[in-house]
Amino acid sequence: MKPLPPADAMFLLMETRNQPMHVAGLNIFTPPARGGEDYLEKMETKWRSYTKALAPFNQRPVLRMGVWCWEEDKDFELDYHLRRLALPRPGRIRELLAIVARLHGNLLDRNRPLWETYIIEGLPGGRFAIYCKIHHALIDGVTGNKMMAQSLATDAKDNRAPLWAFEFPKRTAKPRTAAPGLITGVINAVRAGKEILPGIGSGLWDVVRSSQAHGDEVLPLQAPPTLFNVDISASRRFAAQSYSLKRLKTLGEASGATVNDITLAICAGALRKYLLAQNALPKKPLIAMVPVSLHDATTHGNQVGMLLANLGTNVADPLKRLDSVVKSTTIAKNRLMKMSRLEKMAHSMVMMVPAAPLMISGGARNHPMFNVVISNVPGPKDTLFLNGARLDEVYPVSIPTAYMALNITITGYGDTLGFGYTACRRSVPNLQRMLNYTDESITELESAVYGRAKTGLPKPASTLKAKKSPRAVTAKVTTVKKVAKPAKGKSATTK
């Protein structure tokens, strides 16, 4: 029996019926040409032969004397965790994401290991999907993405064990000194304290001076109230769309911004359009919380920091919005770079201290810590295969929370970026329109950036120097291998 670290246990403590705390991935595959009509049936039969789960997929949470611990499930039952579904006709992506949205709103059973995998058939052309959800207490999004990639193969002929039975590479432990255990423990505690205490102090100071931010710096509690910052129900909506990574990289080179900043600016433009359509755009800019992975070669569990970004949604000019994003993230990143890993974690956790009382009291509606979470999770570059089936598309399905009814997560795979919008069905109406607004936001930003390049206007002072003169790329991605003819982008949404 192993106690959960505080950062992991927090996700069990935060969970309610209306606020499930699991993350998920939706992967869409094309079966091998010679797979036959019974390909999925054979794959399922083979998977069901792996009746023993390996760590961490064999662990269930138990509460012992007020402390959450992991305990091996001695009565592991694969049939409960592995399920097969078929889409109703006509079997479009729309029907797929409607099912995913419904599944994503259901809690995981705490009497069992906290994960479920669904094989979903019925897509056109014989394609199928795998939807896998895992509790955030077990893994975070970055770790889950890496585990998914490791369990798949770069060779179509390589057949591997399914995720729960796959033997993942062991992490390399840091060498320890030969000092006696007690002395080593004291030394390590002192070293950790020297790193954590400055992070606690800086985090508290940021909260205290939240109304005194200078220039482009963003601090907690500066966000305006929006329709996203309300209590939520248990039902979910999910919409997804993919874009060419090359297209966004080229846009970044032209503007001197990073791909991460470009994706934030794209989301900012889409959010502005959405709120304008709802007649609910605040006069102040929306603030995004951007998770920052703090994993190294030896860390396990949830290792996440955060930075706050000004999305510039109060201005119509897409270049000024991008400039607001770049200035605020540059300040935040420069500050984080000066901190150690433990200091970053302490700083981020302390900055979130006001969130709990604000959520309990309902004060988060008028005084949100931030408005929306926007994550960018790196993914594998190579084309991957599952028992010969080619992985075509990867979409993240994340966690809306109370007073944070919309989550935007972006995952890379090959030469694509998959945008996943997960929201409370009741609090965020017409989520599918965010896909059109994302298309429009990219086109709008491209026109502004490339228009600036043609007229010879200088780039925003806050951005980095571009490496070369770019060419506009306005391509739609249909697979991970080829870039199709110009189009808005591949998209889908729930009903």
N, C-alpha and C positions, 0 to 999 in steps of 0.2 A: 504494500500500500504506500503510495507516494503522494505527499501533500502538493496541491497545485500552487505554483507561484502566485503572488497577489494579482499580477497583471492578467493571468489566465482565469483565476477564480472570479474576477470582477465580471466576466461575461456570464457566469452562472448567476451571480447575485443580481445583475441587471435584468435578467430575462423575466418577462411576464407573458401572459397569453397574447397580448397585443404587440409584444415586442420580442419575437423570437430572435435569438442571437446566433444564428448560423449563417455561414457564407456558402456559396455554391458556384459551380461552373457548369455551363451548358456548352457541350462540344457536339458539333455536327460532322458526320462522317459520310463518305462515299464508299460503299462496299467494293471489294475487288471485282474486276470484270468477270472472273470465273468463279465467283463465290457461290452462285446458284441461289435458287429461291429459298432454300433452307439455311442460308448463311447465318442469319441471326439465331435461328433455333440451335444450330450447332455451337455457336459461340456461347449462348446462354448455358447450354448443357455442360460445356467445358468449364465455364466459370463456376457453375454450381458444384463442381468436383473439388473446388478449393474451399472446403468447409471449415478450415482453421484460419482465423485472422491473426495477423502479426501486429505488434505494437506500431502505432498507437490505436489501431482499429479494433483491438480486443479489450480496450479499457472503458469502464463505465464510471461515472462519478458517484461517490458516496460521501455522506456528511458524517464526520466523526468529531464529536465534542466541539461543534461549531466550525470545523475546518473541512473544506472540500478536499477530497483525495481521489486519486485514480486507483481503481481496483480492477484486476483482470476478471473478465466475465467468464466464469467457469461453465455457464450454460449458453454459450454463444450459438445463435440460431441464424444461419445465413439467409434462410428463406424470408426472414423479417426484413433484412437489410437490402436484399437484392430483389428488385421487382421489374416486371415488364409490362409496358402499356402500349396501346395502339391509338393513333390519332383518329378522330372522326373525319369523315370526308368533308371537304376535298383534300385534307391533309396538307394545308399550306403552313408556312412558317407562323402565320397568325394563330392557327390552332395549337401549334407547338408551344408558343409563348403564353397562350392562355392557360394551358395545362401547367407550365412551369410556374406561372404566377400563383396558381391555386396551391400547388405543392409547396411553394416557398413560404406560404403563410402558416403552414402546419408546424407545430412544435415537434422536436425530436424527443423520443421516450428516454427519460433519464435512468430508467431501470436497465437500459441496454447501452452498448457503445454508441456514441453520439454521431452516427452517420447513416445515410441512406443513398443507394444508387439505383437509378431508373434507366432501363433500356427502353427507348421510345421509338417505335416504328411507324411507318405510314407516310413518310415524306415523299414528294415526287421523285421519280428516278431511282427508287429503292433506297434512298438515303435514310439514315437513322440518326438518332441523337442519344447522347448519354448526359443525364442530369444527375450530378452528385452533390449532395449537401453535407457539410461537416460543421459541427459546432465550433464557434470561434474560440471557445476555451481549449479546444484540442489543437487547432492550428490557426494561423492567420492567413490572409489571402496570399501573401508572397510565398509562404511555405507550401500552401496548397497548390499553387501554380507550379512550383518546382517539382513537387511530388507527382503531379499529373504528368509533367513532361518526362520525368525519369521512368515512369511506368509504361510509357509508350516507346516505340522504336523508330529509328531513322531508316531502317531497312524493312520493306514490306514483307519480307520473308521471315522476319524475326517475330516469333510469337512469345509473349511474356505473360507472367501471372497477372491477374487483375490487381487493382490498387490495394485491396485489403490484405492480399497474400504476397505482395511484392517485397523482396528484401532490398530496402534502400541502402545506399552506401553509408557507412558509418562516418559520423563527424569526427574530425581530427581534434583530439583534446590538446589543450595547451600543456606544455611540459611543466611539471611542478618541481619546486625546490625540495631538497632532501631534509629540510628542517622538520622537527617534531610536529605532530598534528596540532597540538594546542598552540604552539608558537606561530605556526603557519596560519591557523584560523584567526589569531589576533592580528597578525600582519595584514591579512587579506581584509579583515573588517576595517582596520584603520585606513587602508588604501581606498576601500570602497566609500568610506565616510568622507574622505577628502574629495572624492569626485561627486558624491550625491549632495552633500550640503550646499555647495555653490549652486547646483541646479535647483534645489528647493528655494534658496534665497532669490535667485533670479526669476523663478516662476511666480513666487509671491509678489515680488516687486512689479512684475508685469500686470498682475491682477489689480494691485493697489493703484497703479498709475494708468489704468485703462482709459481714463478720460483725459489724459495728458500726453497722448501720442504726438510725436513730432514728425512733420514732413510726411513721407510715404510709409512710415512704420505702421504696422497693424498690430493691435493688441486685443485681448479678449474683451467682450462686452461692448464692442464698437458697432456690431451689426444691427441694422434696423429690423423691426418686426416685419415678417412676410407671411404669406399664406402657407409657406413650408414649415413655419415654426409654430405648430399647433400639436395637440395631442393626436394620437393615431389609433386606428382600428387594427384588427388582425388581418384584414384582407390586403392583398397586394396587386399591383400592376407591374408588368415588366415590358420594357421596350428595348430593342437592340439594333445596332447599326454598325457596319464596318467600313473603314476607309483605308486607302493606300498610305502606308507609312512613308513612302517616298514622296508622296504629295505633301504631307505635313512637314517632312524634313526640308523639302525645297522651300516651302513657305517660311520655315524657320531661318534658313540660310539667307533668304532675301530680306528678312526683317532683323536679323541678328539676334533672334531669340532661340531658346532651347525648345525641343519638341514638347517638353512638359509645359512650358509657358504657352506655347501655341495651343495645346489642348485645353488649358485653362481659359484662354481667350475665346476659343470656340464655344466652350460651355457657357462662358459669360454672355456671349452674343445670343445663344439659344435661350438662356434664362431671361434675358432682357425682353426678347420677343414674346416668350411665353407669358411673362408678367404683364406686358403691355396688352396682350390679347385678353387677359383676365381683368384688365383695368386695376391692377394691383402692384404697379411698379413703384417702389419707394424712391424718395428723393435722394437718399443716401445710397452709396454702393453696397452691393451684397458682399459679404465676407465668406470665403471658403476655407474650411479646414482641410489641409492636405497632409495625409499621413506620410511619414518618412520611415522607411525600413531601417532598423538598426542591427540587423542580423550580421554576425560574423561566422567564422568557420566552426565555432564551438557553442553558439547559443541555440537554445531550444525555445519552443513556445512562442508567445507573443512578445516581440521586441520591436516596439513602434514608438517613434516620436511624432512630432507634428509641427507644421508651420502654418501661418495664416496669410491668406492672399486677398488683396483688394481686387475684386472682379470688375470694377469700373462700370457697373451696369447703369449708372446714372448718366452716362454720356452716350450720345448717339454715334460718335466717330469711332469706328473699329480700331483705328491706329492708336487713339488715345486710351481706349480700353486695354489694348495690348501693352501700352506703355505703363499703365497703372499696375497691371499684373506683374510685369518684369521688375519694376521698381520695388514693389512690396516683397516679391519672392527673393530678389537679390539681397535685400536687407536681412530678411529672415535666414537665408542660407549662409550668408557671411557670418551671422551671429552663431548659428549652429556649428559651423566649421571650427569654431574656437573651443567648443565643448567636447569633452570625452563622451563615450557612448553612455555611461551611467549618468553623467550629468545631463545629457539630452533627455534621457528617459525621466529623470526626476523633474526636470524643468517642465516637460510636457504634462506629466501627471498632476503636478501642483497647479498648473494653469487651468486644469479642468475641475479643480476643487469646487468652485461656485456652481458647477453644472447640476449637482445632485440637489441642493436646496432649492435652486430655481425650478427644477423639474417637479419636485414634490409640491412646491407651493403654487405652481402654475405661473410663476414670474418669468419663466423662459419664453412665454408667448410675447411679452412686451420687451424683454431684455435678453434676447438670445445670445449665447456665447459666440455663435457664428450661424450662418444661414443654411449652409449646405456642405456636405462632405464630397470632395472630389479626389479620388485615388487614381494613381497611374501605376499599374503593376507590370513590370517587365516580363516577357515571356520568351519561349524558345524561338530561335531563328530558323532552325531546320524544319522541313516538312516531316510530320510525324505520322505513324501508322499504328492501328490497333488490329492485330490479327489480320493484317493485309489491307484493312480499310483505311483510306486516307483521311486524315483529319483536315477538314476544310475551314471551319470557322470555330472561334473560341469567344464566348461571351461570359463575363462575370455577372453574378447575381448576388447583390450585397444586402446590407442591413439598414432599413429606415428605423429610426428610433423616435421616442416621444419628443416632440418639439423639434424634430429633424426628419420631416416626412419624406424627403427625397435624398437618395444617394446616387451619385454618379461614379461608376468605376470603369476604368479603361484598361484593357489587357492587350499586350502585344503578342502576336504570333506570326512568324514568317515576315512577310512584307505588308502585314495589315495591323490595324489597331481596331479592336472591338469595343465600342461604347455600350455600356449596359446601364440603363436607367431603371432603378428599383424604387417604388414609391408606395405609400399608403393609398389604396384604391379610393377611399372616401375623401381624403384630404387634398389629393392632387388630381383634379379632374383633367380629362383629355390628355393624358400623358403621351399618347401616340403623336401628338402635335410637336413634341420635343424633337422628333426625328426630322420633320420638315424644317424646324427652326435650326437644327444643327446643320443641315444642308445649306440653308440660306446664310448661316453665320460663316461657314467656311468660304463660300463664294464671295460674300461681302468682304471678308478679310483679305482674300486673294486679290480682289479688285483694288482694294485700298493699297496693299503692299506693293503689288506690281505696278500700279499707277504711280506710286511714289518713285519707284525705280526708273520708270520711263521719263518722268518729268525732272529727274535729277535732284529731287528734294532730299535733304539729309534724313538719316534714320533717327529715331528717338534717341535722346542723349543717354538713356539708361540701358540701351541694348548693346550687345556685343558686336564686334566687327564681323561682317559676313566674310566667308572664306573665298567665295567666287560669285560671279553673276549668275543667278538662277534662271531656269525656264519654268514657266507655270506648268504644273501637272494637275489636270482636272479629271482624274480617272476614277472609275468605279471598280472596286475589287470584287470579283466573283469567285475566285479561288485563291489559295495561297501561292499558286505558281505563276499566274499570268495577270496582267493588268488589262482590263477590258477597255472598250471605247468610252469616251467621255460621258459621264452621267453623274447624277447627284450622289449616289452611294447605295449600298445594299442595306435594306432596312426591313424591320418587322416590328409588330407591336401586338399587344393583347387587344381584345375587343373592347 
